[in-house]
């Protein structure tokens, strides 16, 4: 069975970070600037999420809901742009050690 996947080309520059060489702060800074694509493994399968921490992309009533997750050193708490497609987005947790690819797609100066 052939599956078709369309390659998306961004109009502006993107920034790819190496998850093995980037700090937690590097990842969070990119998430605060715009939308990022994060690939990570979950239960042995690759997941791809479009995530951000930029408030303009979040549901107004859920902006501060991230505090419900508490702080864990090795976990990214991010707004998944497609998390709950019926409502819009949702907060998710991604273990930093499972991130295999990280690219900032928006919010990069030209």
N, C-alpha and C positions, 0 to 999 in steps of 0.2 A: 504494500500500500504506500503510495507516494503522498507525502504531505507537503503543502505549499506554505512557505514562510516568506513573507515579504520583508526585504531588508529596508529599514528606514534610514534615510540620510538626513541628518540634521542640517538646517539652513546655516547655522552659525557654528562656532568652534565648540568642541566638547573637551572634557578633561578626564583622562583615565588614570585612576590611582591603582597602584599595586597593593592589594590587601596585605601582602606579607611585609611590605616595607613602610606602609602608611600607619600613622598612629590613630588612635580612637578620635583624637581631636581633628586630624585631617579629614576623616570621614564625616564627622559632625559639621565641620565648617562647610564642606561641599553641600551637605543636606540643608544647611541654613540658607545657602545662596540660591538654591533652585531644586529642580527635579533631577533625581539620580536613578540610574538603572543599577540594581543590585542583583547579582546571581549568587545563590548559595545552595548548599545541599540540605535537604530535609528528608529524613527517613530514607536516605540513599538515593533520592531523586533530586534533580536540579530544579530549583524554583527561580523565577525571574520576576522581580517586583519593580515597579516605578514608585519611588518613595521620595519624601521631602520632609523638611522641618520648617519650611517657609509658610508662615501663617496664612498668607493670601490664598493658598491652595487647599486649606483645611475647612471643614464645616465649622461654622462659627460656634455652635454649641458644644463642640468636642475639642476645642483647641487645648484646654487644660486637662483633658482626660488622661494624658500620658502619665500623670503623677500616680495613677492607680497601679502602675506596674512596679514602682519602687526602683531603686538603683541597684544594678548589678554591673560590675566592672567589665565583664566580657559580653554584654548584651547591648545591641543597638535597639532603641525604641524609636520607631519611625512611623510616619503617616503613609500608609499604603494608598496610593491614588485610586486603586481599583479594588480596595479591600472588601467592601460590601457593595457590590454593584447596584443593588436596589436603592441604597441610600447615598452612595458616593464613595466614601473612603472609610478607613478604619485604622486604628493603632495596631501595630504588630511588633513582635520582638524577633530580632535576628541575631543569632550567636556570631560574634565577630570571627571566631575560629572557623566557621563554615562558609564565610564569604569567599567566593572564587573569582569574582569580577565586580568592579565598581567603576561606574562612569557617570560623571556629572554632565547632564544634557542641556540644562538651561542655567542662566545667571552668570555666564562667563563673559567678561569684557572682551570685545573684539580688538 
